Amino acid sequence: MAEYDFDLIIIGSGAAGLTVASGAAQLGVKVLLIEKEKQMGGDCLHYGCVPSKTLIKCANVRHQMANAESYGLPAPALEPVDFSKVSAHIKSVVEKIQPHDSPERFESLGAVVRFGTASFVDSHTIALVPQDGKTTEHISGKNIVIAAGSTPSTPPFKGLDQVDYLTNETVFFQESLPPTLTVIGGGPIAVEMAQAFQRLGSKVTLLQRSAHILSKEDPDMASVVEDTLRKDGVNIITNTNIAEIFEEDGKISVLFGTKEHPAQKIASDRLLVALGRTPSVKTLVLENAGVKYSQKGIPVDDRMRTNVPHIYAVGDITGKYQFTHAAGYEGGIVIANAVFKIPRKANYSLLPWVTYCDPELASIGYNEKRAKEAGITYSIDIEKFTSNDRALAENKPEGKLKLLQDAKGRVIGVQIVGIHAGELINEWVAILGGNVKLATLAGAIHPYPTLGEINKKVAGTILSKKVFSPFIRKILRTLFKYRGKA
């Protein structure tokens, strides 16, 4: 039997890599964790989830202050935002979380942590170039996990490479708030950042290729978010084609067109390009290991294995579901297969996700768009936040919950757009994942007044159609001689 330096080599210390390293090391596996950046934690900690949610909170606090009068409070005198202080606050939050993702913590669990760039020599051997660029090491592993993440996509717009544009890796750490900002993109990152900067004081224009923002969501749900962004002052232009980008008179200009107006120009102080992520496959030299890949990522089976069975790929680099919680879930799948040798398979049918705009938009299971694509016959039940007393007390009546059932009456998906939708969807994670019946939810006691009552109420509404039906009334009249309505 071949001897290897490590039982398991992990390339990348984002959510997926850290999940595998933590679990495997604590189980007695000899683990090597390799990180190319100077700090561990991956995109989520340094350029994604943590800084973006911190910025969004800052922007929402500012928005509440500016709208104090809507709560019956005196309007405060607000000074312009000093973005360097906001940026410093974001950095402080990252620094508070960093120790949880530190080399010391993972070494205390039993893993070996090395910093440098990894590439494949063969299917069991990694070449590690340390960050000081000195001696390259060759290290072997029985199993290898590729968790190298992704980078911001660079679309082939004419002139983009000639201007200083922002991505999610640079937008949080500017020294000053841009007076004007153009955002190219209409997905979650673009929408979240457009609203946040508008609320902080920038004048934001968002250019979206599709007919509506958040194009993976149902139009009626996305429209609630779009309406709020427009009320905030964001200039949203949909169905756009970008023709050229260039610098002019100290501004960045974007030439674009729509069907109605084929030639338009918008000039702004800064440009944010938020058009998705590209899997980081370039430097890995995967061909040396015989691993198949494309610019869309590394394809894997439902056990997270590449075409080379002892090499796994997890997280953004697969090009599938680029969420931190998906990456952590996939890490657990790898531990089951690579460590316990249990053939556990990934199942994304109940993968939830949230766009952290205001109002938030959360989803689990099928929405109408995906149900139609799958050819599923479905029915809809809707509960609006205007009927939720806590939402009214919070002055946040916008939004609704939409529940989809298949022809057999099984819940196949829930979407929520409204205040704290990301928290409200968690109850449905448990309900759908645990096969909890709607009758159980409808009969459960929820504290009043809470936003969570909207989940109970939609279940009760569905059941009431059966309970208060003519058939049930007929049975009760027959059994108990009830005489009908007074």
Secondary structure, DSSP 8 states (H G I E B T S, - for coil): ----SEEEEEE--SHHHHHHHHHHHHTT--EEEEESSSSSSHHHHHTSHHHHHHHHHHHHHHHHHHTGGGGT----------HHHHHHHHHHHHHHHGGGG-HHHHHHTT-EEEEEEEEEEETTEEEEEETT----EEEEEEEEEE---EEE-----TTGGGS--B-TTTGGG-SS--SEEEEE--SHHHHHHHHHHHHHT-EEEEE-SSSSSSTTS-HHHHHHHHHHHHHHT-EEE-S-EEEEEEEETTEEEEEEE-SS-S-EEEEESEEEE---EEE--GGG-GGGGT---BTTB----TTSB-SSTTEEE-GGGGSS---HHHHHHHHHHHIIIIIS--------TT--EEE-SSSEEEEEE--HHHHHHTT--EEEEEEEGGG-HHHHHTT----EEEEEEETTS-EEEEEEEETTHHHHHHHHHHHHHTT--HHHHHHS---SS-TTHHHHHHHHHHHHHHHTSHHHHHHHHHHH------
